[in-house]
Amino acid sequence: MEVLYFAWVRERIGLPKEKLETGAATVTDLVAELSARDPRYAAAFADLSALRVALDQELSDFAAPLAGVREVAFFPPMTGG
């Protein structure tokens, strides 16, 4: 699957995107797997209330299953203006 990082998430991790294989069943499982990789990921995912996630370009939640998902995107909440 392809994982995309936007805004300060990308800045903390140091990558705009990456391809990875995972056994994670849910987004929460994926976040735990990524956070365990490196302190940069742990810092980016330290406060999930400050993050949003989209699965295959559809806004989702962290309990959502990853079965069949091709793209996961992490980004901060957006505000209008």
matplotlib code that plots the C-alpha trace (Angstrom):
import matplotlib.pyplot as plt

x = [0.0, 1.0, 1.1, 1.0, 2.0, 0.9, 1.9, 3.6, 3.2, 5.5, 7.9, 8.3, 8.7, 10.8, 9.0, 6.1, 5.1, 6.3, 5.2, 5.0, 3.7, 1.9, 0.0, -2.0, -5.7, -6.8, -5.4, -4.7, -2.6, -0.7, 0.0, 1.4, 3.6, 4.9, 5.5, 7.6, 9.9, 11.6, 11.3, 10.3, 7.2, 6.5, 6.6, 4.3, 1.7, 2.1, -1.3, -3.9, -6.5, -4.4, -4.6, -7.0, -6.8, -8.2, -8.4, -8.4, -9.1, -12.2, -12.1, -12.1, -11.3, -8.5, -10.6, -11.3, -10.1, -7.3, -8.4, -8.2, -7.0, -4.4, -3.7, -3.6, -3.1, -2.4, -2.9, -3.8, -7.4, -8.2, -9.9, -11.8, -10.9]
y = [0.0, 3.6, 5.8, 9.6, 12.2, 15.9, 19.2, 18.8, 15.0, 15.0, 17.4, 15.2, 12.0, 13.4, 11.7, 12.8, 9.1, 5.6, 2.1, -0.6, -4.0, -4.4, -7.0, -4.2, -4.9, -1.3, 2.2, 2.1, -1.0, 0.7, 3.7, 1.5, -0.4, 2.9, 4.5, 1.5, 2.0, 5.2, 8.2, 10.4, 8.3, 8.2, 12.0, 12.4, 10.0, 11.0, 12.7, 11.1, 13.7, 16.1, 13.9, 12.8, 9.8, 9.1, 5.6, 5.5, 9.3, 8.9, 10.5, 7.7, 6.9, 5.1, 2.1, 1.4, -1.8, -1.8, -4.9, -4.0, -0.4, 0.8, 4.3, 5.7, 9.4, 11.2, 14.9, 17.5, 18.8, 21.3, 24.6, 26.8, 30.4]
z = [0.0, -0.5, 2.6, 2.1, 4.6, 4.5, 6.2, 9.5, 9.4, 6.3, 8.0, 11.1, 9.2, 6.5, 3.6, 1.5, 0.8, 0.9, -0.2, 2.4, 3.1, 6.4, 8.3, 10.1, 10.3, 11.1, 10.7, 14.5, 14.0, 11.1, 13.2, 16.0, 13.4, 12.0, 15.4, 16.4, 13.4, 14.3, 16.7, 13.8, 13.2, 16.9, 17.1, 14.1, 15.5, 19.2, 19.3, 17.0, 18.0, 15.9, 12.8, 10.2, 7.9, 4.4, 2.9, -0.9, -0.8, 1.5, 5.0, 7.5, 11.1, 12.9, 13.7, 10.0, 8.5, 5.9, 3.9, 0.3, 0.9, -1.6, -0.2, 3.3, 3.8, 7.1, 7.5, 10.1, 10.3, 7.6, 8.3, 5.9, 5.3]

ax = plt.figure().add_subplot(projection="3d")
ax.plot(x, y, z, "-o")
ax.set_aspect("equal")
plt.show()
